[in-house]
């Protein structure tokens, strides 16, 4: 039920660009091989999973959850994390910034 509002996105954009949001993996990742042998991993976090039509900057009701922002590190991988909403709009924004 939680992901039902994202069905239109998942069925069109999510499938086309391989960035669907599903319960087991609410983020997307894409690896870019760099010329020094390392990897730049783009990670898109979905801040719209828990959002209401009346939420705004000053209501701070958006939430990412640790499953999206706490992940394993690897010496040969650098992360570039992308999120639609800024940390200041998130209930767990302080934890997101720290991670």
C-alpha positions in Angstrom: 0.0 0.0 0.0 2.8 2.4 0.8 4.3 2.1 -2.7 0.9 2.2 -4.6 1.1 6.0 -5.2 4.4 5.4 -7.0 3.0 2.9 -9.4 2.7 5.4 -12.3 6.3 6.5 -11.8 7.6 2.9 -11.5 5.7 1.7 -14.6 7.0 4.5 -16.8 10.1 6.4 -15.7 11.3 3.8 -13.2 11.2 0.9 -15.7 12.6 3.0 -18.6 15.6 4.3 -16.7 16.0 1.4 -14.2 15.3 3.5 -11.2 12.0 2.0 -9.9 11.2 2.3 -6.2 10.2 -1.0 -4.6 10.0 -2.1 -0.9 13.1 -4.2 -1.1 15.2 -1.4 -2.7 13.7 2.1 -2.3 16.8 3.6 -3.9 18.5 3.2 -7.2 22.2 2.9 -8.0 24.3 3.3 -11.2 28.0 2.6 -11.3 30.5 4.5 -13.5 33.9 3.0 -14.0 36.6 5.7 -13.6 40.0 5.8 -15.4 41.9 5.1 -12.2 40.1 1.7 -11.7 37.7 3.0 -9.0 34.0 3.3 -9.3 31.7 6.3 -8.9 28.4 5.0 -7.6 25.4 7.3 -8.2 22.8 6.6 -5.6 19.3 8.1 -5.8 17.4 8.3 -2.6 13.6 8.5 -2.7 12.3 11.1 -0.3 8.7 10.9 -1.8 7.8 7.5 -0.3 6.3 9.1 2.8 4.9 12.4 1.7 1.4 14.0 1.8 -0.1 16.5 -0.4 0.0 19.1 2.4 3.7 18.6 3.3 5.9 21.6 2.7 9.3 22.8 3.7 8.3 23.9 7.2 6.3 20.8 8.1 9.3 18.4 8.0 7.2 15.3 7.5 9.4 13.7 4.8 11.6 10.7 5.8 14.2 8.6 4.1 14.9 6.0 6.7 18.3 4.4 7.4 17.8 1.6 4.8 18.4 4.3 2.1 21.2 6.4 3.6 23.2 3.8 5.6 25.1 1.5 3.3 28.3 -0.5 3.1 31.5 1.4 2.1 34.1 0.0 -0.2 37.7 1.3 -0.7 37.4 1.3 -4.5 33.9 3.0 -4.6 33.1 6.7 -4.2 29.5 7.7 -3.8 27.5 10.6 -5.2 24.2 10.6 -3.4 21.2 12.4 -5.0 17.9 13.1 -3.3 14.9 15.2 -4.5 14.4 17.0 -1.2 17.1 18.7 0.9 18.0 17.2 4.3 16.5 20.2 6.0 13.0 19.1 4.8 13.4 15.6 6.3 12.5 14.4 9.8 15.7 12.4 9.8 17.7 15.1 8.0 20.4 15.3 10.8 21.1 11.6 10.5 21.1 11.9 6.7 23.7 14.6 6.8 25.9 12.6 9.2 25.7 9.5 7.0 
